[in-house]
Amino acid sequence: MAKEELLQFDGTVTEVLPDGNYRVTLDNNHELLAYMSGKMRKFRIRTGVGDRVVVEVSPYDLSRGRINFRHKSERGAEATPARPSNFRRR
C-alpha cells in the first residue's frame, strides 16, 4: 500500500459538530470524526444529518476522515423548501 493511498468508505452523517466537523457512522457500524473536503466547502455543498457520504480515511488513523462526496437524496429537489432570493426585482 502506497503512503498516499486512502481507504474509501460509505457512511451516514449522524451528528453535525462545531467547526465544520461531522460524526459519521460507516456501513460497518464504525464511528469516526470527519471534516468536509476543500472542494465541497468551495462550492458550498451542504451536508446534514442523515446524508449518505463517501469518506476517505488514512490507514494510519482510522478514527478521522475527510468527507469527499455527498450522495444525492432519493427525495429529489421537490422535497427541499425553496429559499427566498436575496435579490429584488426592479
C-alpha positions in Angstrom: 0.0 0.0 0.0 1.4 3.4 -1.0 1.7 6.1 1.5 -0.7 8.4 -0.2 -3.3 5.7 -0.8 -6.5 6.3 1.2 -9.3 4.0 2.1 -12.8 4.9 1.0 -15.9 4.0 2.9 -19.6 4.8 2.6 -21.4 6.1 5.6 -24.2 8.2 7.1 -23.8 11.6 8.8 -25.2 11.1 12.4 -24.2 14.4 14.0 -23.1 17.9 12.9 -20.5 19.2 15.3 -19.0 22.7 15.6 -16.1 23.9 13.5 -17.2 22.0 10.4 -16.8 18.6 11.8 -19.2 15.7 11.4 -19.8 12.4 13.2 -20.1 9.7 10.5 -21.3 6.1 11.0 -19.9 3.8 8.4 -21.8 0.9 6.9 -19.8 -1.5 9.1 -21.0 0.4 12.2 -17.7 2.1 12.9 -18.0 5.7 14.0 -15.4 8.4 13.1 -14.9 12.1 13.1 -14.8 13.7 9.6 -14.4 17.1 8.1 -15.5 18.5 4.7 -13.1 18.5 1.8 -12.0 21.8 0.4 -13.8 21.5 -2.9 -17.1 20.8 -1.1 -16.6 23.9 1.0 -15.6 25.9 -2.0 -18.8 25.1 -3.9 -20.9 25.3 -0.7 -22.2 21.7 -0.8 -24.3 21.4 2.4 -24.3 18.2 4.4 -26.8 17.5 7.1 -27.8 14.7 9.4 -28.9 11.6 7.5 -27.0 12.3 4.3 -25.1 9.4 2.7 -21.4 10.3 2.1 -18.2 8.9 0.9 -15.4 9.2 3.5 -11.7 8.9 2.8 -9.7 7.5 5.7 -6.0 7.3 6.2 -4.7 3.8 7.1 -2.7 5.4 9.9 -5.6 6.9 11.8 -8.9 5.1 11.4 -10.8 7.4 13.7 -10.6 10.5 11.5 -11.6 11.1 7.9 -12.5 13.5 5.1 -15.9 13.7 3.5 -15.2 13.6 -0.2 -18.7 13.2 -1.8 -22.3 13.5 -0.8 -24.8 11.3 -2.5 -28.0 12.9 -3.8 -31.0 12.1 -1.8 -33.8 9.9 -3.1 -36.4 12.6 -2.3 -35.3 14.9 -5.1 -35.4 18.6 -5.4 -39.1 19.0 -4.7 -38.7 17.9 -1.1 -36.3 20.8 -0.2 -38.0 24.0 0.6 -37.3 26.9 -1.8 -35.2 29.7 -0.2 -36.1 33.3 -0.9 -33.9 35.2 -3.2 -31.5 37.8 -1.8 -32.1 40.0 -4.9 -35.1 42.3 -5.5 -36.6 42.8 -8.9 -36.8 46.3 -10.2 
